[in-house]
Amino acid sequence: MDAKEQVLDAMKKDGSPLNAGKIVEITGLDRKVVDKAMKQLKEEEAIVSPKRCYWQAK
């Protein structure tokens, strides 16, 4: 499973909007890796932001 899939999976399992720091805690990935994966997911419109700095799976 690549980083992008891990980030998306963590968001789906948690069910509530998460910030990058919380995703780092859940997945154990490096912060830079999480930021890069989230950037790709935003571009693909796979995640949405219900409030500033928090993201959730679409």
FITORGU-89457 format. One record per residue (C-alpha): residue in three letters; x, y, z. Coordinates in steps of 0.2 Angstrom, whole numbers, plus 5000, padded with zeros to 4 digits. Layout:
+------+------+------+------+
| rest |   xx |   yy |   zz |
+------+------+------+------+
|  ALA |    X |    Y |    Z |
...
+------+------+------+------+
end
This chain:
+------+------+------+------+
| rest |   xx |   yy |   zz |
+------+------+------+------+
|  MET | 5000 | 5000 | 5000 |
|  ASP | 5007 | 5017 | 4995 |
|  ALA | 5007 | 5033 | 5006 |
|  LYS | 4992 | 5040 | 4997 |
|  GLU | 4982 | 5024 | 5000 |
|  GLN | 4987 | 5024 | 5018 |
|  VAL | 4982 | 5042 | 5020 |
|  LEU | 4965 | 5039 | 5012 |
|  ASP | 4962 | 5023 | 5022 |
|  ALA | 4966 | 5032 | 5038 |
|  MET | 4953 | 5046 | 5034 |
|  LYS | 4940 | 5033 | 5030 |
|  LYS | 4943 | 5023 | 5045 |
|  ASP | 4942 | 5038 | 5057 |
|  GLY | 4927 | 5045 | 5049 |
|  SER | 4930 | 5063 | 5055 |
|  PRO | 4940 | 5077 | 5048 |
|  LEU | 4958 | 5075 | 5051 |
|  ASN | 4973 | 5087 | 5050 |
|  ALA | 4990 | 5081 | 5044 |
|  GLY | 4997 | 5079 | 5061 |
|  LYS | 4984 | 5067 | 5066 |
|  ILE | 4986 | 5057 | 5050 |
|  VAL | 5005 | 5056 | 5054 |
|  GLU | 5000 | 5049 | 5071 |
|  ILE | 4988 | 5036 | 5064 |
|  THR | 4999 | 5030 | 5050 |
|  GLY | 5016 | 5032 | 5057 |
|  LEU | 5022 | 5040 | 5040 |
|  ASP | 5034 | 5054 | 5039 |
|  ARG | 5025 | 5072 | 5039 |
|  LYS | 5033 | 5076 | 5022 |
|  VAL | 5026 | 5060 | 5015 |
|  VAL | 5009 | 5063 | 5022 |
|  ASP | 5009 | 5081 | 5015 |
|  LYS | 5014 | 5075 | 4998 |
|  ALA | 5000 | 5062 | 4998 |
|  MET | 4987 | 5074 | 5004 |
|  LYS | 4992 | 5086 | 4990 |
|  GLN | 4990 | 5073 | 4977 |
|  LEU | 4973 | 5068 | 4984 |
|  LYS | 4967 | 5086 | 4984 |
|  GLU | 4972 | 5087 | 4966 |
|  GLU | 4962 | 5071 | 4962 |
|  GLU | 4948 | 5078 | 4972 |
|  ALA | 4947 | 5062 | 4983 |
|  ILE | 4947 | 5073 | 4999 |
|  VAL | 4938 | 5088 | 5004 |
|  SER | 4940 | 5101 | 5018 |
|  PRO | 4925 | 5104 | 5029 |
|  LYS | 4935 | 5117 | 5039 |
|  ARG | 4952 | 5125 | 5038 |
|  CYS | 4966 | 5113 | 5039 |
|  TYR | 4955 | 5098 | 5041 |
|  TRP | 4952 | 5085 | 5028 |
|  GLN | 4941 | 5070 | 5025 |
|  ALA | 4938 | 5057 | 5011 |
|  LYS | 4925 | 5062 | 4999 |
+------+------+------+------+
end
